[in-house]
Amino acid sequence: LRKQGKLVFGGGDGEKFEQQRYNFRKIQKALGLPTQKTTLVKGVTALREFIKTSPNVIVKINVWRGDVESFPAKDFDSVELKIDELETAFGPFKENFEFLVEENIEAVVQIGFDGFFNGKNFLFPMILGYEINCTYIGRVYNKKEEIPIMMQETLDKLTIILAKVDYRGPISDEERITKEIDTKAAGTDMCVGYCSGNCTRGSCNGGSHGANGCVYRDWE
């Protein structure tokens, strides 16, 4: 229908931004969004060995969203049982699953938005949520100029790729703000739709850094 010039509601090819996380990392870099160090690891055996030598990371699933919640791996001992469970759950496919292993970036505050994209631009009003130590405050903004600068920059960058795929519908994203001046890593895990409490506001849930929609930026 899109090829016929019809107006179509929905994410369309934009759904790939949420499902294919590793490919979206490449898109982030192309858009000029800061991107955290991300390694694609294939198979449970390779995941075990990676965490043994590279602790303090966040493990996410690639493509097959929903099968496994993202989880932090402080060290191998703390997640060995978790990986054992994955090995059992995936069975004969355990060496075919792809994992994203990303550097762990601590945040002092999270800023997330739930918005609507009409194929060309983000619409307003838009709600932004601020979370510090599991305390959440939401605010409605009537125009882009009112929201924090770092979020304006994110919206501008995302507009380029969303317009390219004629994205029309709800969308959520989140930024994790850090204090370190030299920290310029980012990781946007798009959520095609309005996220529930366990999605963008996930820092109080087990997958604290695996919540959908995470962009890591500097506080200063």
PLY file of the C-alpha trace (Angstrom):
ply
format ascii 1.0
element vertex 220
property float x
property float y
property float z
element edge 219
property int vertex1
property int vertex2
end_header
0.00 0.00 0.00
2.86 2.38 0.76
4.32 1.67 -2.67
0.95 2.65 -4.15
1.10 5.98 -2.37
-1.50 5.09 0.24
-1.35 6.47 3.76
-0.63 3.52 6.02
-0.71 3.58 9.82
2.04 1.63 11.55
5.77 1.23 11.91
6.31 -0.64 8.63
10.04 -1.16 8.10
10.55 0.87 11.25
9.81 -2.29 13.23
13.28 -3.48 12.25
14.76 -0.69 14.35
13.40 -2.41 17.46
13.89 -6.04 16.47
17.28 -5.89 14.77
19.23 -4.14 17.48
22.71 -4.69 16.11
21.81 -3.24 12.72
20.32 -0.24 14.44
23.63 0.37 16.17
25.09 0.94 12.71
22.26 3.31 11.88
22.97 5.25 15.08
26.53 5.89 14.00
25.42 6.93 10.53
22.96 9.42 12.07
25.64 10.87 14.30
24.10 9.56 17.52
26.71 8.56 20.11
26.90 4.78 20.32
28.23 2.61 23.11
30.62 -0.27 22.48
28.57 -3.23 21.26
29.73 -6.75 20.38
27.61 -9.30 18.51
28.12 -12.74 20.05
26.65 -15.86 18.44
25.77 -18.85 20.59
25.64 -19.62 24.31
29.15 -21.08 24.39
30.66 -17.92 22.92
28.60 -15.82 25.35
30.07 -17.72 28.31
33.62 -17.15 27.15
33.01 -13.48 26.36
31.66 -12.66 29.82
34.54 -14.51 31.49
37.03 -12.15 29.88
34.83 -9.03 29.64
32.75 -8.59 32.81
30.45 -5.71 33.78
28.40 -5.74 30.59
24.75 -5.78 29.56
23.46 -8.78 27.60
20.59 -8.34 25.16
18.95 -10.62 22.66
19.09 -9.74 18.96
16.13 -10.20 16.56
14.16 -12.65 18.73
12.85 -10.08 21.16
10.71 -11.40 24.01
12.48 -14.75 24.36
14.93 -13.39 26.92
14.91 -10.24 29.05
18.06 -8.15 28.88
20.25 -8.65 31.94
23.38 -7.17 33.50
26.45 -9.40 33.85
28.69 -8.00 36.58
30.86 -11.09 36.27
30.53 -14.66 35.02
29.77 -16.19 38.43
26.74 -13.92 38.91
25.13 -14.99 35.61
26.33 -18.58 35.21
22.97 -20.00 36.27
21.19 -17.57 33.96
23.26 -18.75 31.01
22.61 -22.38 32.02
18.89 -21.62 31.81
19.31 -20.09 28.36
21.22 -23.13 27.18
18.39 -25.40 28.31
15.63 -23.16 26.96
17.19 -22.76 23.50
17.97 -26.47 23.21
19.33 -27.42 19.77
19.28 -23.76 18.72
21.51 -22.59 21.58
24.49 -21.92 19.32
22.40 -20.06 16.73
21.02 -17.29 18.93
22.70 -13.90 18.67
23.40 -11.76 21.71
24.35 -8.12 21.96
26.92 -7.59 24.69
27.27 -3.91 25.54
29.34 -1.85 27.91
27.59 -0.96 31.14
27.11 2.78 31.52
25.75 4.00 34.84
23.25 6.85 34.72
22.25 9.50 37.24
18.87 10.04 35.61
16.79 8.58 32.80
14.68 10.65 30.43
12.17 8.86 28.26
9.56 10.03 25.78
6.34 8.52 24.52
5.44 10.24 21.27
3.75 9.94 17.91
5.38 10.23 14.49
3.17 11.16 11.52
5.47 10.12 8.69
7.33 13.43 8.62
7.66 14.78 12.15
7.09 14.09 15.82
3.77 15.47 17.01
3.16 17.56 20.10
2.10 17.59 22.87
4.52 14.84 23.94
5.07 13.30 27.35
8.54 12.96 28.85
9.33 10.99 31.98
12.24 11.54 34.37
13.43 8.73 36.62
15.93 8.87 39.45
16.41 5.89 41.77
13.06 4.41 40.79
11.24 7.71 41.39
9.34 8.79 38.30
8.04 12.22 37.30
6.13 12.79 34.05
5.59 16.06 32.21
3.69 17.03 29.08
5.47 19.37 26.63
3.51 21.34 24.06
6.39 22.04 21.68
9.86 20.69 20.93
11.64 23.84 22.06
10.47 23.22 25.64
12.11 19.83 26.07
15.76 19.26 27.14
18.38 19.96 24.47
19.69 16.39 24.39
16.19 15.11 23.66
15.73 17.70 20.92
18.89 16.41 19.28
17.66 12.83 19.54
14.30 13.71 17.98
16.02 15.53 15.12
18.27 12.55 14.38
15.48 9.99 14.64
13.26 12.09 12.38
15.67 11.47 9.50
15.40 7.69 9.60
11.73 7.51 10.64
10.66 9.74 7.76
12.71 7.63 5.36
10.63 4.52 6.18
7.34 6.47 6.38
6.86 5.58 10.03
3.35 6.49 11.22
2.41 5.66 14.77
3.40 5.69 18.45
7.05 5.38 19.42
9.05 5.40 22.64
12.67 5.98 23.49
14.78 6.76 26.53
18.04 8.50 27.42
20.29 7.56 30.31
22.16 10.64 31.46
25.64 10.32 32.96
27.97 12.69 34.81
31.21 11.80 33.05
32.27 14.39 30.48
34.24 11.84 28.48
31.40 9.33 28.28
29.84 9.62 24.85
28.33 6.19 24.31
24.71 5.72 23.29
22.37 2.86 22.64
18.92 3.48 21.27
16.70 0.42 21.66
13.62 1.64 19.87
10.17 0.65 21.08
7.64 0.63 18.26
4.63 1.67 20.30
3.94 3.16 23.71
5.96 1.24 26.28
4.59 -0.21 29.45
6.17 0.36 32.86
8.51 -2.58 32.39
9.68 -1.26 29.06
11.02 2.28 29.10
10.78 2.65 32.84
12.68 -0.56 33.43
15.44 0.44 35.82
13.48 -0.88 38.80
13.01 -4.18 37.02
15.67 -6.84 36.62
16.76 -5.72 33.18
17.74 -2.28 34.35
19.94 -1.37 31.41
18.07 -3.47 28.92
14.92 -1.38 28.88
13.68 -0.53 25.43
14.83 2.87 24.31
18.15 3.71 25.92
20.41 6.52 24.79
23.47 7.20 26.92
24.70 10.79 27.01
26.66 13.19 29.16
25.07 15.22 31.92
27.29 18.24 31.24
0 1
1 2
2 3
3 4
4 5
5 6
6 7
7 8
8 9
9 10
10 11
11 12
12 13
13 14
14 15
15 16
16 17
17 18
18 19
19 20
20 21
21 22
22 23
23 24
24 25
25 26
26 27
27 28
28 29
29 30
30 31
31 32
32 33
33 34
34 35
35 36
36 37
37 38
38 39
39 40
40 41
41 42
42 43
43 44
44 45
45 46
46 47
47 48
48 49
49 50
50 51
51 52
52 53
53 54
54 55
55 56
56 57
57 58
58 59
59 60
60 61
61 62
62 63
63 64
64 65
65 66
66 67
67 68
68 69
69 70
70 71
71 72
72 73
73 74
74 75
75 76
76 77
77 78
78 79
79 80
80 81
81 82
82 83
83 84
84 85
85 86
86 87
87 88
88 89
89 90
90 91
91 92
92 93
93 94
94 95
95 96
96 97
97 98
98 99
99 100
100 101
101 102
102 103
103 104
104 105
105 106
106 107
107 108
108 109
109 110
110 111
111 112
112 113
113 114
114 115
115 116
116 117
117 118
118 119
119 120
120 121
121 122
122 123
123 124
124 125
125 126
126 127
127 128
128 129
129 130
130 131
131 132
132 133
133 134
134 135
135 136
136 137
137 138
138 139
139 140
140 141
141 142
142 143
143 144
144 145
145 146
146 147
147 148
148 149
149 150
150 151
151 152
152 153
153 154
154 155
155 156
156 157
157 158
158 159
159 160
160 161
161 162
162 163
163 164
164 165
165 166
166 167
167 168
168 169
169 170
170 171
171 172
172 173
173 174
174 175
175 176
176 177
177 178
178 179
179 180
180 181
181 182
182 183
183 184
184 185
185 186
186 187
187 188
188 189
189 190
190 191
191 192
192 193
193 194
194 195
195 196
196 197
197 198
198 199
199 200
200 201
201 202
202 203
203 204
204 205
205 206
206 207
207 208
208 209
209 210
210 211
211 212
212 213
213 214
214 215
215 216
216 217
217 218
218 219
